[in-house]
Amino acid sequence: MDLLNNLEIPDIEIDSENYLHDNTLEVDQSANDVIFSVIEEKNEFRLQVNNLKAKFRVGDFRFQEWIFVEYGHIEVDINDMDISVGLSFSN
């Protein structure tokens, strides 16, 4: 889970006035539901982690629609996140 906690999430620039900066993802728990599988026809092995809890944070955002302007920070609790990573080999 260190890989996810150290994942660099880029800033999002919608236009010159609307943006999401300082984005982070922090996994709140260790991986308990892990599935390792092999897909022979694709020459692939896959690692899947289920039922993770995480927090997604935006340190600084601004959004304007017509005369309404919103700005500040965002924190989102993710209560059930599944992640799958596969590696395939070719000759």
Steps between C-alpha positions, in 0.01 A plus 500: 500500500805724521488523121150651514582735787803634310317526167543845351165635380544790256333837532193540282465823303153523346571851372675812632239553774394145593744254653574224755850525657692301765313170447578201725369148556558331837403137563373466858545127554715202415398266219299205636308380192774430242453272198793382288403345166663379179335541159689253281342595165625859545830394660406728790499497875269728695488631854164627624439673834139538614314691770753775567417821683673821393487879509535718192597859572524813288705763680386796287216526249314774319195472279292777346166468324346826388511736804547219756855431617595208725844448647664316787598137558327163454519180704323186378466179703511189281351206691527220243773519238626209285833517316627256239848497346608260226829426332510333159801353321541465124757317290 
